[in-house]
Each structure stands twice: as C-alpha cells, then as structure tokens.
Amino acid sequence: MIASFRPAALPRAIRSYVCRAPGTFIWLAILFGTSVIMHQLTPDILERVLQRRSTNIHNLLLSPGRVLLTSALWLDGGGWPLYFVVFNVFHVPAERWLGTRRWLAVMGVAHIGASYLSEGVLALAIHADAAPRSAVNTLDVGVSYALAGVAAVLTYRIPWRPLRYAYAAGVLFFYAAPLFTSRTFTDVGHLTAALLGLACYPLTPGWQARHKRWRTRGTRPRHQPRPRAEDPAGPSNPARK
C-alpha cells in the first residue's frame, strides 16, 4: 500500500476535502487575512477598526446590514489556528450535510437572531440602570454565534436517538453554564444562538420524512370493536316464534 502511494494523491485529496465545504474555507481564508491585518495594527487603530464593525446597539441602529456582515469577518479572542480546527470539526461536516445554502441560512439565523436578542437584553439593562450608558458602543465582533448555531443543528445529524439527546444536552449545558457565573450579554447571545440552531430543524435534509416517521411511530392504531355476532334466534331466524 505504501509503495502504491503517489505524491499527487495528497494534493488531490486536500482539494477534494476543501471543495466539499467551499463556504467554510472561503470564510477561513477571509479570517486569516483579517487576522494578519489585526496583528499589523496598533491597539488604538485596531480598536477603532473593530468598533466600526461591532454589532453593538449604536451600530445596529445606524447600519445593521453592514455590521452584521462585517462583524463575522473578524476574530475576537483566540488565534486563527484554533478556529481552523474548530471550523473543521463543526462547520465542515455541517456544510457537507446541509449544503452551502442551508448552512449559510442556519448561520444567518443564529448570528442575526443572537446579535439582536443579546443587544436587546443589554439595552434593557441600560434602561434599568444595570449597565452604563457607554455600553451602547460595546465591542462585539466574532464568529461565535454562528458557530454555536451550527454546533447545535448538528444534533440532527446523529442517527442514534440517545446519543442525539446527549449531544444536544451537552451543547446547551456548554452555552448555558456561563450564565450562572459571568452573566454577560454575550453569554445570552451564545445560548440564544444554540437554541436557534436547534430551531433550524426544518432546514435539515429529509426533515419532513423523519418527522412523518416519528409521528407514525408515536401513533397507535385505535382499537376497532369487533362486530357483534347476530343472535341465532333473532328476527331473521324463522325458528324463533
């Protein structure tokens, strides 16, 4: 087997691997470029660059479309190599399974929904004087909301039901646990994104057939009463007087 290995086989295998999840690797390439830029900027300039792309309350009111898109093209915490591994663990299998369009739809639902709900919670905290007024300009960029949604929707990729429930419980626990300690608006966003990912079940392949099969399994045929036998001495029996 080793003797039959050809040097050209590895590049072909890599190309095939990448082409089966094009969206994930295009996104990783963009994140690599923005990560290089981040390392070239001074801290003050970097903060201004990220502030313009942050999905904070101020930017969501002024230019929601722009910041919802550009905020997902920059990393906040963790290095690019870490995200390369995480993307291959979650995004690659999700894109292959869902297809690029439905994978993008799941990420959009999780990223946009979690951004608005978490910032809405922060706005309520500001209104109730539980957070400073300056929080309207808080820094909020990164790919974690989309990642949480995709990690959650992969629940439906697991065929064995007990393992599926255990995986879903583990994802929810992972994102819910910080709410009992730090309780920041981003913690709210992460849990929201995971719940939205679970709500994307109708976007999964073959969901209608699976849903119908599950409903059929849960339905028991109603007991049909057996027809009563005619009385041998009934009206139709001439022997009866």
C-alpha positions as CSV (number, residue, x, y, z in Angstrom):
1,M,0.0,0.0,0.0
2,I,2.9,2.4,0.8
3,A,4.6,1.5,-2.4
4,S,1.4,2.4,-4.4
5,F,1.1,5.9,-2.8
6,R,1.6,8.7,-5.3
7,P,2.8,12.2,-4.4
8,A,-0.1,13.7,-6.4
9,A,-2.7,11.9,-4.4
10,L,-2.3,14.1,-1.3
11,P,-3.0,17.4,-3.2
12,R,-6.0,15.8,-4.9
13,A,-7.3,14.6,-1.5
14,I,-6.8,18.1,0.0
15,R,-8.6,19.7,-3.0
16,S,-11.5,17.3,-2.7
17,Y,-11.8,17.9,1.0
18,V,-11.8,21.7,0.6
19,C,-14.2,21.7,-2.4
20,R,-16.8,19.7,-0.5
21,A,-17.1,22.6,2.0
22,P,-16.2,25.7,0.0
23,G,-18.0,28.2,2.1
24,T,-16.2,27.2,5.3
25,F,-12.7,27.5,3.7
26,I,-13.5,30.8,2.0
27,W,-14.6,32.1,5.4
28,L,-11.4,30.8,6.9
29,A,-9.3,32.5,4.2
30,I,-11.0,35.8,4.9
31,L,-10.5,35.3,8.7
32,F,-6.8,34.6,8.0
33,G,-6.5,37.8,6.1
34,T,-8.2,39.9,8.8
35,S,-6.1,38.2,11.5
36,V,-3.0,39.2,9.7
37,I,-4.3,42.8,9.5
38,M,-5.1,42.8,13.2
39,H,-1.5,41.9,14.0
40,Q,-0.2,44.8,11.9
41,L,-2.3,47.5,13.6
42,T,-1.6,49.4,16.7
43,P,-4.0,48.8,19.6
44,D,-5.7,52.2,19.2
45,I,-6.2,51.8,15.5
46,L,-7.4,48.2,15.9
47,E,-10.0,49.2,18.4
48,R,-11.4,51.8,16.0
49,V,-11.4,49.3,13.2
50,L,-13.3,46.8,15.2
51,Q,-15.7,49.4,16.7
52,R,-16.9,50.2,13.2
53,R,-17.7,46.6,12.6
54,S,-19.2,45.8,16.0
55,T,-22.8,44.7,16.3
56,N,-23.4,47.0,19.3
57,I,-26.6,48.9,19.9
58,H,-25.3,52.1,18.2
59,N,-24.2,50.3,15.0
60,L,-27.3,48.1,14.8
61,L,-29.4,51.2,14.8
62,L,-27.4,53.1,12.2
63,S,-26.2,50.4,9.7
64,P,-27.4,46.9,10.8
65,G,-26.7,45.1,7.5
66,R,-23.1,46.3,7.3
67,V,-22.1,45.4,10.8
68,L,-24.0,42.1,10.9
69,L,-21.9,41.0,7.9
70,T,-18.5,42.5,8.7
71,S,-18.6,41.6,12.4
72,A,-18.4,37.9,11.3
73,L,-15.2,38.5,9.4
74,W,-13.0,39.4,12.4
75,L,-11.9,37.2,15.3
76,D,-12.3,38.3,18.9
77,G,-10.2,36.2,21.1
78,G,-8.3,33.0,20.2
79,G,-5.9,32.6,17.3
80,W,-6.7,31.7,13.8
81,P,-5.2,28.1,14.1
82,L,-7.7,27.4,16.9
83,Y,-10.6,28.4,14.7
84,F,-9.2,26.4,11.8
85,V,-9.5,23.3,14.0
86,V,-12.9,24.2,15.3
87,F,-14.3,25.0,11.8
88,N,-13.1,21.7,10.6
89,V,-14.8,19.9,13.5
90,F,-18.2,21.7,13.2
91,H,-18.6,23.8,10.0
92,V,-17.1,21.4,7.5
93,P,-19.4,18.4,8.4
94,A,-22.4,20.8,8.7
95,E,-21.8,22.4,5.3
96,R,-21.4,19.0,3.6
97,W,-24.5,17.7,5.3
98,L,-26.8,20.7,4.8
99,G,-25.4,22.1,1.6
100,T,-23.8,25.6,1.4
101,R,-27.1,27.5,1.1
102,R,-28.8,25.9,4.1
103,W,-25.6,26.1,6.1
104,L,-25.5,29.8,5.4
105,A,-29.1,30.0,6.4
106,V,-28.5,28.4,9.8
107,M,-25.6,30.6,10.5
108,G,-27.6,33.7,9.5
109,V,-30.4,32.8,11.8
110,A,-28.1,32.2,14.7
111,H,-25.8,35.2,14.1
112,I,-28.5,37.7,13.4
113,G,-31.0,36.4,16.0
114,A,-28.4,36.1,18.8
115,S,-27.0,39.6,18.0
116,Y,-30.3,41.3,18.2
117,L,-31.5,39.4,21.3
118,S,-28.3,39.9,23.3
119,E,-28.1,43.6,22.4
120,G,-31.8,43.9,23.3
121,V,-31.0,42.4,26.7
122,L,-28.2,44.9,27.1
123,A,-30.5,47.8,26.1
124,L,-32.9,46.8,28.8
125,A,-30.1,46.6,31.3
126,I,-29.0,50.2,30.3
127,H,-32.6,51.4,30.6
128,A,-32.8,49.9,34.1
129,D,-29.5,51.4,35.1
130,A,-28.0,48.0,35.5
131,A,-25.4,48.8,32.8
132,P,-23.6,52.0,31.9
133,R,-24.8,54.2,29.0
134,S,-21.4,53.7,27.3
135,A,-22.4,50.1,26.8
136,V,-24.2,51.1,23.6
137,N,-20.8,51.2,22.0
138,T,-19.5,48.0,23.4
139,L,-17.2,45.8,21.2
140,D,-19.0,42.8,19.8
141,V,-17.4,41.0,16.8
142,G,-16.5,37.4,16.0
143,V,-17.9,34.1,14.7
144,S,-19.0,32.5,17.9
145,Y,-22.8,33.0,17.5
146,A,-22.7,31.3,14.1
147,L,-20.6,28.6,15.5
148,A,-23.0,27.9,18.3
149,G,-25.9,27.6,15.9
150,V,-24.1,25.2,13.6
151,A,-22.9,23.1,16.6
152,A,-26.5,22.8,17.8
153,V,-28.0,22.0,14.4
154,L,-25.6,19.1,14.1
155,T,-27.7,17.4,16.7
156,Y,-30.0,16.2,13.9
157,R,-27.1,14.6,12.1
158,I,-26.7,12.0,14.8
159,P,-28.8,8.9,13.9
160,W,-28.9,7.2,17.3
161,R,-31.5,9.0,19.4
162,P,-30.0,8.6,22.9
163,L,-26.7,9.9,21.6
164,R,-28.5,12.7,19.8
165,Y,-30.2,13.8,23.1
166,A,-26.9,13.6,25.0
167,Y,-25.1,15.7,22.4
168,A,-27.9,18.4,22.5
169,A,-27.8,18.4,26.3
170,G,-24.0,18.9,26.2
171,V,-24.2,21.8,23.7
172,L,-26.9,23.5,25.8
173,F,-25.0,23.0,29.0
174,F,-21.8,24.3,27.5
175,Y,-23.5,27.6,26.5
176,A,-25.8,27.9,29.5
177,A,-23.2,27.3,32.2
178,P,-21.6,30.8,31.9
179,L,-25.0,32.4,32.6
180,F,-24.6,31.2,36.2
181,T,-21.2,32.9,36.6
182,S,-20.3,35.8,34.4
183,R,-23.8,36.6,33.0
184,T,-22.7,38.9,30.2
185,F,-24.8,39.8,27.2
186,T,-22.5,37.7,25.0
187,D,-23.4,34.7,27.2
188,V,-27.0,35.4,26.5
189,G,-26.2,35.6,22.8
190,H,-24.3,32.2,22.8
191,L,-27.2,30.4,24.4
192,T,-29.7,32.1,22.1
193,A,-27.6,31.1,19.1
194,A,-27.6,27.4,20.2
195,L,-31.4,27.4,20.7
196,L,-31.9,29.0,17.3
197,G,-29.6,26.3,15.8
198,L,-31.9,23.6,17.3
199,A,-34.9,25.5,15.9
200,C,-33.4,25.2,12.4
201,Y,-34.5,21.5,12.2
202,P,-36.8,22.3,9.2
203,L,-33.6,23.3,7.3
204,T,-32.0,19.8,7.7
205,P,-32.1,17.3,4.8
206,G,-35.1,15.0,4.8
207,W,-36.7,16.5,7.9
208,Q,-40.2,16.1,6.6
209,A,-39.7,12.3,6.1
210,R,-38.2,11.9,9.5
211,H,-40.9,14.0,11.1
212,K,-43.6,11.9,9.5
213,R,-41.8,8.7,10.5
214,W,-41.5,9.9,14.1
215,R,-45.2,10.8,14.2
216,T,-46.1,7.4,12.7
217,R,-44.1,5.6,15.4
218,G,-45.9,7.7,18.1
219,T,-49.3,6.9,16.8
220,R,-51.1,3.7,17.8
221,P,-54.0,2.4,15.8
222,R,-57.2,2.8,17.6
223,H,-58.9,-0.4,18.8
224,Q,-61.7,-1.3,16.5
225,P,-64.6,-3.1,18.2
226,R,-65.3,-6.5,16.8
227,P,-68.7,-6.8,15.1
228,R,-71.3,-8.4,17.3
229,A,-72.5,-11.8,16.0
230,E,-76.1,-12.0,15.1
231,D,-78.4,-13.6,17.5
232,P,-79.2,-17.1,16.1
233,A,-82.7,-16.6,17.5
234,G,-83.0,-13.1,16.1
235,P,-85.8,-11.7,13.9
236,S,-84.2,-13.1,10.8
237,N,-84.3,-16.7,12.2
238,P,-87.6,-18.3,11.2
239,A,-87.1,-20.9,14.0
240,R,-87.9,-18.2,16.6
241,K,-91.5,-17.7,17.5
